Amino acid sequence: MLAVSPEVKTNPLQKANFCSRLFVWWLNPLFKIGHKRKLEPDDMYSVLPEDRSQHLGKELQRHWDQEVKRAQKDAQEPSLMKAVIKCYWKSYLIWGMFTFLEEGTRVVQPIFLGKMISYVENSNSVTLHEAYCYSAGLSACVLMWAVLHHLYFYHMQRVGMRLRVALCHMIYRKALRLSSPAMGKTTTGQIVNLLSNDVNRFDQVTMFLHYLWVGPLQAVTVTALLWMEIGISCLAGMAVLIILLLFQSCFGKLFSSLRSETSALTDKRIRTMNEIITGIRTIKMNAWEKSFIDLITRLRSKEISKILKSSYLRGLNLASFFTVSKIMIFVTFITNELLDNWIIASQVFVVVMLFEALRFLSTLYFPMAVEKVSEAVISLRRIKNFLSLDEIPQLNTQLPSDGEMMVDMQDFTAFWDEELDSPTLKGISFTVRLGELLTVVGPVGAGKSSLLRALLGELPPSQGKVSVHGRIAYVSQQPWVFPGTVRSNILFGKKYEEERYEEVIKACALEEDLQNLKEKDLTVIGDGGTPLSEGQKARVSLARAVYQDADIYLLDDPLSAVDPRVSRHLFEQCIRQALKEKITILVTHQLQYLKDASQILILKDDKTVERGTYSEFLKSGVDIFSPFEKGNKQPASSPVLGTPTLMSESLVQSLPSPRPSLKDAAPEDQDTENIQVTLPLEDYLEGKVGFKTYKSYFTAGAGWPVITFLILVNITAQVAYILQDWWLAFWANVQSDLYSGALIKEDVDTMIILNWCLRVYSGLTVSTIVFGITRSLLIIYILVNSSQTWHNKILESILRASVLFFNSNPIGRILNRFSKDIGHMDDLLPLIFLDFIQLRSALE
């Protein structure tokens, strides 16, 4: 747990006035700094109190707990979606009204523009004063739309951020509380995928959610305005929109199904990748790199096939945004022509602008909302399933009425798996009070670790009871450290008190070890830091527990990983001296310390063989060594530095958490104690992205012939898109001449011109559709294929890297490349490029 630097920069949003909030002026100081130099993390403002993860997580957790209780009462499945709605409905409602106003100003703009054009065409229909009023109204609507649009997206992104942070808080909290049976129902890969991919869906779904109801409402309003403008012909164009929405509804269902399948395949790939990275040294010792590369490649191929299908659906949705307004305008004017209706320039502008307003909402935001909601529902379901897993029962550590701290277990029987005939623990009884030391001994597999797990509440009783009164500190059989300094590993979030800290260091025999480290207790250890031996990690874990100053200490064989001299020091200075006023329960195979114990509990075959003091055993003639004569040959207590230690299968099953242990040290010819490994920072680029990067990205997905073809298709689509508007204006001028009498419709030349206008306009519309869809699908194909190529390159490079690479880079950092970053390349980048190309084309 690394120290957190104090947040000294107050967030100016807290004191910003109305205008500053409206126009986001409170960010100007940050923009000025960014203009002068590169922004650093220290330049960022502190997080607002209402945006802190603890506050957000507790708030959503409260609603989730209420939903779980309601579901249990009604014998139903709890709904995480209901909890989210209850927590955030007020924010959604407020900003939903902003969306309504924003789209209202967009719809009114074509009306004002049409009146202004009518004045230019025929000044008798509109007075100059009215034209000025319409012009002012149009300007006000444009300004209001710009302000409302960006305010809405900013605040809805903030709501999405809050939801994401709250869900992350709940997932982290749940991961720390999972019971052992529940841990068998999930994997590290699934948890990583939930935190890196699934929660990110809520950043996007909140932005588009309101368009699910604003979209249909706007469509009805636009239809009414079109009817007033050109009559029944508008229904033909709206029919195109309805057909498109039906297709998009089918796409949404298919996309939801593909997303579920993709998530399951992604979980499996990430889980396998995590196992490979964790066991990379074993893989390299046996030269298994090729086999595991093939394994991940096969998993990735199945995943990418689903991703490609879902991406094609997304591409068709975005292609519809590019083409549907052109189709609607085409069908509307063709129908108008078939009905022998006239159309003038002002009507053309109004109709085109109304359809353009409808295009953004009904063919971009509405389909995006359907897609994002489908994704979010799948992610909510996956998160809900994880949050519904069983937790460890919360222990009642409050002191009894007499105030006496104690640990009491009476006739305790428990099963790890109730389907088994033999219990894990059977008929265990003992009582330990303040200042007493209970040593638990027995052969391997006798249930000693399970006994401590029962005291922690992780092994619920099927018979008997267990009472624990006081704060607990637990030292697991498998010592662990996290990435950070030695000091932060020992403090574990507690305040640094120098005198107490030095006492703990001395009691846990860490003084000499810290002297051998270059940065002393500020040396970075853990994943990617300085390697530690098993004995050193065991002492750091013990020091962490001792520094917490708990009431009850559960020590699961911490003496087995150290040599006899250090073992004696730990027992005398730490267990007997530093913890002399505590309740201590020590699991050990070091029988020489039994005579110093207040009580001895001997386990064999999951039940108590004997219980008493050392002197009582001597007086009664009980041979306390007999249970160890068979099947209890222990390995050397102090492993050779630099020699990898393998975990047994039974040990892995008894671990309290899925946290991987760093078992591997340096090569045998190196002095582990004095190795200094600096945790490297991740490289990042700043400034503009160079052409070389874009070139590498695209050429990884296809060769130059395909890319050249894509460029030609894009140019053709854009030319057809622009020419269609230009040709429509030409056709409208011809219609205006007919309307004014400048041309005679029965004239042969006029008929030829009208037929030619119709044919060219039809050809341009078909070209826009064909080339627009082809462009979308081709971009998706190239960029998804590029993602697959880069994944395979990264995989090959990672598995071919030296062991030093894995020593200096945390597992989480490596795994993040294969989860979050690859996820962005699969889903986000293809859509961003396609969206950029289409929007840029629309602006040209």
Summary of the structure (lengths in Angstrom):
residues: 844
radius of gyration: 35.1
end to end distance: 52.2
largest distance: 129.4
contacts: 2658
relative contact order: 0.09
helix: 66%
strand: 7%
